[in-house]
Amino acid sequence: MTAAIGASDEDEENRAADRESKAALQVVTAAASAMEAFYGQIKPHVALSAEERQARINKRTARWKWVADALFRVASIPSGSKTPLRLNIKSC
């Protein structure tokens, strides 16, 4: 894109901007898909009570909050919870 701007060719600048935009959209889409796939893998191993699940559904909690909570529960491990998490991971 820098070369197109330096050449003062408006058509080439537009083509370069178009390529950059498409590439950026592909990256964002790939990142979102990867996060969703990761969540799909850890979701069955995150303990969530039926009451809490129903409360989230009733409140219409945003999907990103479900994903963030699952990641937080998996990544932030209190000392007393390490053994059950190890057993969950082992059973995968």
N, C-alpha and C positions, 0 to 999 in steps of 0.2 A: 504494500500500500504506500509506503514511503517513496518508492521509486515513481509510482504513478503521480503522487503529489508533486514531487520534484520535477517531473517532466511537464507539468502544467497541462496535462491532457485530461479534460473533464470526463470524457467517456471512459477512459481507463481508470480514473479515480472512482467513478460510479461502479464499474465492474469489480474493482478491488474492494470497495466498501461492501458490495453484495456478497463477495466471497467470504469476507471477514464476518459478516452478519450470519451467514449460513453456518460457518464454522463455530461461531459462538453459540448458536442455537443447538447445534449437535452436541457440544460439550455440556451445556446445561441439561439437555435431555438425557444424555448418557449418565450424568451425575445423579439426576433424579431417579433414573431406572436402577442404578447401582444401589442407591440408598434404599429403595423399595425392596430390592432383592435381599439386601442384608437384613432389613427389618423382617422380611418373610422367614428368614432363617432363625433369627433370635426370638421372634414372637412366641413360638410354642414353649420356650424355656423361661419366659418371664412370668412369674407368679402374679396373677391379677384376680382378686376375688370377684365372684359373680355380682356382688352388690356394687363394687367399684366399676365394673364393666357396664352394668346397667345404668349407673349414674352418669357415666360418660356418654352413653348412647342417648339418654334422656336430655342431657345438656347440649347434645350435638357438638361435643368436643371436636375440635379440628384435628384432622389426620396428622398434621405435623406434631401436635402435642402428644398423640399416641406414640409416634415414632420416637420423639425426643425422650419421652418418659421411659420407653423400653431401653433405649441406649443408655440413659442415665442409670437405670436399675442394673444393667449389665456392667457398666464401666465403673460405677461408684459402689464398691463392695465393702460394706461394714464387716469388721473382723468376724462377727458371729455368723455371717452368711456365706463365708467362703466355701465351707464344706458342701452345703446343698448345691451351690452353683457349680462346683467341680463335678458333682454327681450328675447334674443336668447336662453339662457339657460332655461328660463321658458317655452318656446314653445316646448322644446324637448319632 
